[in-house]
Amino acid sequence: MPSTSIRKTEYDPSRRILSVWFVSSGKRYEFEGVPPETYAAFRSAFVKGRFFNKHIRNCFPYRRVASDSHG
């Protein structure tokens, strides 16, 4: 099911960094130390926004990434 709040995600398993792009702001955030199993559960979650809010948003350190023009 597509998310209404999350536009796109990418995951780097070697660095355990989850990148999330938000629909409303268009901003990208990187969440650090996200285990592969958490990302797998997030990917398969029926309601991604709810899973994100409960299991990722306040559970991992994050930083806003400056948008680049390369996409």
C-alpha positions in Angstrom: 0.0 0.0 0.0 1.5 3.4 -1.0 2.2 5.7 1.9 0.6 9.1 2.0 3.4 10.6 4.1 6.5 8.8 2.9 7.5 9.3 -0.8 10.6 7.1 -1.0 13.0 5.1 1.1 16.5 3.8 0.6 18.5 1.5 2.9 22.3 1.0 3.1 22.8 -2.3 4.9 26.5 -1.9 5.3 26.1 1.5 7.1 22.7 0.7 8.5 21.3 4.0 7.3 17.7 4.4 6.3 17.0 7.4 4.1 13.4 8.6 4.0 11.9 11.3 1.7 8.7 12.8 3.0 5.8 13.8 0.8 4.6 16.9 2.6 8.0 18.6 2.9 10.0 16.9 0.2 12.8 16.7 2.7 15.1 13.7 3.2 16.3 12.4 6.6 18.8 9.7 7.4 18.2 7.4 10.3 21.3 5.8 11.7 21.8 2.3 13.2 18.6 0.9 11.7 18.9 -3.0 11.7 18.1 -4.8 8.4 15.2 -6.6 10.1 13.6 -3.3 11.1 14.0 -2.1 7.5 12.5 -5.3 6.2 9.5 -5.0 8.6 9.1 -1.4 7.5 9.1 -2.3 3.8 6.4 -5.0 4.4 4.3 -2.9 6.8 0.8 -2.4 5.5 0.7 1.2 6.9 4.2 2.5 6.5 3.6 5.9 8.1 2.3 4.2 11.3 5.2 1.7 11.4 7.6 4.6 10.9 6.1 6.7 13.7 6.1 3.7 16.1 9.3 1.9 15.3 11.7 4.4 13.6 11.0 8.1 14.2 11.9 8.4 17.8 14.0 5.2 18.1 17.1 6.1 16.0 19.3 9.1 15.7 18.7 11.1 12.6 19.7 14.1 10.6 18.2 16.1 7.8 20.1 15.8 4.6 20.5 18.9 2.4 18.7 18.3 -0.9 20.9 17.9 -3.9 20.0 18.8 -7.4 21.1 15.4 -8.8 18.1 13.5 -7.4 
